[in-house]
């Protein structure tokens, strides 16, 4: 009897499936009488490189562009080729009835499987396992409802189209621009318009000229009731000419105010929608400062390793109607193990769980539904995992609560024809905000009514300055990508625009990281700041002009067509014909570009080399002497050294004095901060340290390396012979090493147990010296059953 072959994207998923199907591990597969389960390691196969089609393409020549293969070829990725050959052998075997594609249920997972399957030459029929969670229940349900491979063919075509279009534009635009500019550039269908969004914001910031403005405030009083009013006229509240406000003050001098309006209005704030990946990344960035990539990694761990949340790489914020029973079960499970949230869930159940269209909406469920908890018990979560899980669980509960209700109180006071407004806002019914710790606010009495006369008790003209728009963060850039360049805060409006977003929830994080990796952007705290190379690239593309590569709207249209291919609403062939035409147009425009090359604009001369007298260049990633590339000079300083950014001003100081002032903020390999100098010594730039003064006293023992004497300095214990490399830092993982402990180490013995801290966790260990290096010794934990049982009984008592 033939078996069924199952291929997963990752080893951990294969293991989860094997447990449910009752398969045992045999080498690189899990097997029983019915199934053979194996795994990829992410992507095993990729599209071939240009030189795989023709060897002449190994050299980047403008005359060879555009490169448009008649038929795209595949090849194994070198590092994982053995894994591909192993799976290929299985796919070609006659021992199987069919193969189950159990890769991640989405466009990218489909591509991983289809690439492997196509290159293997397999003829096995395909079935598709489509999972929204990796719980045993979901896996069992998935195998009971395997989908036919033909059903997923449109998704496969969309995946191929995405990969091939990115190859065509990325390869051709990158090669053309790099050869034209004499500097390596990376261009892409999605990454370039994303960069343009950030660069255009930076241009707004750089061109912004702050202006002083003035606001007038009056403090009013009636029968011990005080309130403050702000001058306004129509929509105008700020005045840029202070004299105008001073004239208003003269006009109202000695006058009383008259209450013109007292308006009380309630407004409701709907509960938020459930999380999709992009919204989860936004919220994690706002709350914890996590990058989009970091949040994705944490969410993936909660899904794959802990089985605590459903599939995270989703673009849907709704649940299907078939999930109603499951949702009720999940709420009960959470209530049973989380005391903090139990009371909230009780309140929901008391009034009845209401499934509104903002929660259940079959029309808005795509390949996957929103991210929700699976109802499993939390276990051994890191702080970061707990933070993200907490976001998911609380959002899941909050959506079932009623709206939050606010009371807005507005008073308009007239003083001799000039209007002053007072706005106050009070939370009178927390609704869903209760889940996040908000409480009902007490409403102060407002003992004034229309027509009342009020006294002016104080006046103030406040001075301020207009501010430029803020730089993008991961959160706001994700919003702009989702809205195809439009920074939309309203989540319902974002839902309407997301069909045409830049990239997909699964790829946006990697696009941001790619822009940082290639030197176009850098993170400054939470902010994303464009670097000179990124700025110059976009400026150059605008001059050509290459709006096809810069326009978020146009790229959003392509993304929409990829989604339409998935739904059989647009043809793969037509999409690729459009991309080929665009590729040709982009290459021709780059070839025709005239003017100064970016290389000449970026590489700026900043002075004379103090070593050889050549010119020092402020380059893309380093400051270097023009003779360094010729091998005739050793003056080069990376722009980022040991976690610290080196500024141009510091390099100018180095060139002038052959030594910088003491620079703080470097990070050692064991994540310790330290200070050092940049200094020219022995014909090159070196990192040097403040003098480490010797502390007078008896030597601590014999050096294990050279038999010299070990002495104490301000920062360490070292051999008295400076040519010997024996050295022990005084600070080791949060513990200050004492003289007595050093004497024990030098005598060849182990220290007593010491408390250390690493990555926020504490542990005990003993130290010894081995070949002049510190060695940690950990005690094995007592796992005796008797002791465990005894401690449990004590706790029961």
ABEGO torsion letter per residue (X at the ends): XBBBBBBBABAAAAAAAAAAAGBBBBEABBBBAABBBBBBBEBABBBBBAAAABAAAABBBAAAOBBBBABBBBBBBAAAAAAAAAAAAAAABAABABBBBABBBBAAAAAAAAAAAAAAGBABBBBBBBBABABAAAAAAAAAABBBAAAAAAAAAAAAAAAAAAAAAAAAAAAAAAAAAGBBBBBBAAAAAAAAAAAAAAAAAAABBBBBBBBBBBBBBBGGBBBBBBBBBEABABBABAAAAAAAAAAABGBBBBBABBBBBBBBBBBBBBBBAAAAAAAAAAAAGBBAAAAAAAAAAAAAAAGABBBABBABABBBAAAAAAAAAAAAAAAAABAAAAAAAAAAAAAEBBBBAAABBAAABBABBBBBBAGBBBBGBBAAAAAAAAAAAAAAAAAABBBBBBBBBBBBBBBGGBBBBBBBBBBABAEAAAAAGBBBBBBBBBABBBGBBBBBABBBBBBBBBBBBBBBBAAAAAAAAAAGGBBBABAAAAAAAAAABBEBAAAAAAAAAAAAAAGABBBBEABBBBBAAAAAAAAAAAAOBBAAAABAAAAAAAAAAAAAAAAGABBAAAAAAAAAAAAAAAAAAAAABBEBBAAAAABBBAEBBAAAGBBBBBBAABBBBAAAAAGABABBBBABBGGBBBBAAAAAAAAAAGBBBBBBGBBBAAGBBBBBBBBBBGGBBBBBBBBBBBBBEBBAEBBAAAGBBBBBBAABBBBABAABABBBBABBGGBBBBAAAAAAAAAGBBBBBBBBBBGGBBBBBBBBBBGGBBBBBBBBBBABAAAAAAAAAAAAX
